[in-house]
Amino acid sequence: MVTAITTTDTTNTYTTSIGGVNVTVRSNFSDKTATVEVEPKITGGALNVQG
């Protein structure tokens, strides 16, 4: 499920939720780099996962 896509003059940010994990990919056009961030969405315990 795509949660957000953000674009500026130099960056493109794509955020999605996969199996209770938020994945954010940022592409920087000016220096031609990309970063990937992975963040668990566990809120109250191992069995309480948002997805």
C-alpha positions, -999 to 999 in steps of 0.1 A, spaced: 0 0 0 15 33 -11 12 59 17 30 89 2 49 101 -29 66 135 -26 86 152 -53 107 184 -53 131 199 -78 160 177 -66 144 148 -46 117 121 -50 104 104 -19 83 72 -21 68 57 11 50 24 12 38 -1 38 47 -37 33 36 -63 59 36 -39 89 69 -22 79 72 13 65 97 15 36 108 50 24 130 54 -7 145 89 -13 162 96 -46 184 127 -48 187 139 -84 215 165 -77 241 141 -64 226 109 -79 221 91 -46 193 70 -31 186 61 5 162 34 18 148 36 53 129 7 69 108 13 100 87 -14 118 52 -4 126 48 -24 158 27 -3 182 19 -24 213 36 -58 210 45 -85 187 9 -93 178 -3 -58 175 10 -47 141 -6 -21 119 -6 -29 82 
